[in-house]
Amino acid sequence: MSRKIGLIAGNGALPLIFASALRGLSYSIFAIAHEKETDPQLAQKVDKMEWIQIGQIGTIIPYFKRQGVSEILMAGGIPKTHLFDANLDKLARTLIDPLPEKQDNLILVAFASACEKEGIQILSVIDTLPSLLATECEMTHPLTKSEQEDIAWGWRKAKQIGALDIGQCIVVKDGVLLAVEAVEGTDAAIRRGGLLGGDGVRVVKCLKPHQDIRLDLPTVGPQTIQTMMDARASVLAIEAGATILIEKERMLKMAKEAGIAVVGGGIDHLHPLLG
């Protein structure tokens, strides 16, 4: 008898990738999909799927309990701007309204606590699907001295900004902070940084220092590289062991052909390759 697991699916390719990887590990998968966000193809990769409207959190826990699911993973994003237009149900209001700030981590931790009270544990991708994570190495091209200096400086800044629960990604060049990711997302931040800095901007994306690793790991993939190509960026520095790579081989092939250096740093505050 296969082990049951729940999947809360947001947008993008990540829910499909998670489902395929979980199927390869012989899990039976029961998914929650969000209307107008989740790719409908996910239904072909899971055992059962239920669609909900964004903000209808109160239907999630009962669904998993009916399926006999006690462990779940979260995959894919839901734009935070939906806080302004979603029809939040009673549980969503109970979790979100008392929060002093509507920060990503606070909202997700509140939801995780509600799940745990009902006997449902949220798993970490780090433990469940470690093969999807970045490794600690230079993955395409070696860094120049100038790029090393910018990444070392940018890494510290990204961690400081992450500690405020603002975003995971920044764009820098020659010691200048050009763009900080907020609710607009990584791609928009990269495009803005490229417009301001021109050729050779450097992108740093890392785990927020106080982020619950079960709930929101940094994620990059072919779309990230395409956006960097459009922005004429030269480096992507990510956190090894804590960053999900979507379609890793395709992503790195695109980066190598475009002359973009992709480098994975350790999960300390500074890049280990920089000394």
N, C-alpha and C positions, 0 to 999 in steps of 0.2 A: 504494500500500500504506500503510495507516494505521500510525501510530506506536503501539507497545505501551507500556502503563503498568500497573503493579500498584497495587492499592488494599488496604490493611490496614484493615478496617472494624470499628469498635467499635459502641457503641450510639447511639441518637438519630437525628435527621434528617440529620446532616452527611454520612454516607456516601452517602445518596441524592442530596444536593445536589451533592457532589463528582462523583458518577458522571454526573449530568445535564450538568454543566458540562464535564466531560472529553469526553463524547460530542459536545457541541456544537463541540469543538475537533478532532473527528475522530480521537480516540484509540480504540484497541482496549483494553478494560479487563478485567483479570484480577484477581479479588478473593479475598481471604481473609476469611471471616466467622466470628464467634465465637458458638458455641452459647449460647442463652439471653440474648444481648445484641444481636446484629445483627438489624436488621429484615429478614425474609425477602423483602420486596419488592425488595431490592437485586438479587436474581437477575435481575429483569426489565430492569435497567438496565445490566448488564455482559455481556461476551461469555462469561465462564466464572467460576464461583465455587466455592470449596471451603470446607466447614465444618470448623472445628477446635474442640476444647475449649480453654477458657482455660488458659494455661500450657504449651500444646504448641508452644512456639516452634520446636522443631527441625523441624517440618513446613513452616514458612513459606518458608525460603530454597530448599529443594529444589523446592517447588511453582513458585515464580517462575522458577527456572532451567529447569524442564521446559517452561514456556510461552515461553521466550526473552525474558523480561522483565529489563531491567537498570536500570529506573527505577521507583520506587514513591512513593506518597503515603500518609500515615496520616490517617485521619478517624474521629472519634467516640471516645468514652472507654470505658475498662474500669475499673470501680471498683477502687481500690487495695486495698480490703478483701479482694479475691480472693487476695491474697498469703497469706492465712490459711487459705483453703479449697480453692484450686486444686491440681490434680495437676500440679505442675511437672515437665516432662521434663528430660532430662539437660542440654540446652543452656540451658534456663532456669535451672537450678541453677548451671551453670558461670558464667553471666553475673551472677546476682543474689547468690549466697552470698558471693562475695569482697568485695562492696561494703561499705565501712565504715558507711554509712547507706543505708537503702532509700528514698532520695529519688527523686521522679519523674524529674527530669532525669538523674540518674546511671543509673537503670535504662534509660531510653530511649536515652541515649548509648551505653551498653554494647551494646544491641541494634543500633543504627545501625553501630557499629564492626564487629560480626559480619557484617552485611550487606555492608559495604564490602570486607571481606576476601574475600568471595565474588563481588565484582564487581557488586554491586547498590547503586545510589546512591539515597538518600532525598532527594526533592525538597522544596523549600519552597513552601507555598501562596502566599507573597508573590511568588514568581517565576512560578509556574505558573498560578494562578487569582487574579490581583490584583483582579478585579472583585468578589470576595466580601468585600473588606476595607472597614473603616470609613474614612471620609474625615475630614479635619481641619476641623470646623465645628460649629456649633450646629445639630443636626438637627431639633429640634422647637421648644422654647421657650427664650428667653434665660434665663440664670441670674440670680438675685437676688444682691446683694452678699454676703449670708450664705452662700448656696450656693457662690459663687466662693471664699470664704475656706475653707470646709470642704473643697472639692475640692482646692484648692492644698495644704492641710495633709495631706489624706488621700492625695494622690498621692505625697507624700514617704514617708508611712508604708507605703503599699502597695509601693513600691519597696524599702524596707528589709526588709519582711517577705518579699517575693519573693526578695531576695538570700539569704535563709536557706532557699529552696526549700520554703516552707511552703504557700503558696497564692497565687492571682492576685487574689483579691477581698477587699475589706474593706467594712465599713459604718460610717459615722461620722455624728455630729450635734453641732453646736455645740462642735467641738474635742474630742469624746470618741470614742474608738475603741470601738465597740459589739460588733463581731464580726469575726473573721478566718477565712477559709476554710481548712480543712484537708482531711482525707480525705472529709468529708461532702459537699463540693461547693458550688457557688455558691448554688444555690437555698436550701439549708438554712442557709447563712450569712446570706443576706438575711432569711429568716424569723426567725432568731434575733435579728438586729439590729433588726428591726421590733418584735418583742416587747419588747425592752429600751428602745428609743428612742422608740416611738410614732410619731405623724404626722411626716412630713417627713424621714425618715432619708435619707442620701445614700450611694449605692453607687459604689465605685471599683473598676474591674477593668482590670489592665494586665499587660503582659509582665514576667516576672521578669527582672532585669538580666542574669543569666548563662544564660538559657534558650536552648537550641538552637532557632532559629526553624523548623527543619524538622520538629520533633517535637511541639510542644504550644503552639499559639497560643491566646490567650484567645478564647472564643466566646460570643456572646449571641444571643438570638432572641426570638420571641414568648413562649416559656415564661419567659424572664427577666423580661419586662415583666409577665406575669401574676403572677409571684411578687412583684414589686415592688408591684403593685396590691394584692395581698393583705396585704402588709407596710406599706402606706401610705407607700412611699418616694417621694421627689420628684425625684431626680436619678440618672441613670446616666452616669458618666464613663468612657469607654473610650479605648483607645490607637489613634489613627489609623495606618493603614498596617501594623498588627500585630494587629488584632482581626477575627475572622470574624463577619459578620452573617448569621444564618440568616433567610431570608425577610424581607429588608430592608424592603420596602414594607409588608408586613403588620405587622412589628414596630414601625415608626415610626408607622404609623397608630394602632395600639393605644396607643402612648405619648402621642401628641398628644391623643387623645381622653380619656386618663386624666389629662392635665395633668402628665405626667412629662417632664422635660427630659433629652434625650439629647445628649451632647456628646462629640465626638471630639477628643482632644488629640494633640499631636505625639509623636514617639518619643524625645523628650528626657525629663528627669525631672520637668518641670513643665508644666502645661497652658499652651500658647502664648496662649490667649485671656485669660489672667489677668494678663498683664504681668509 
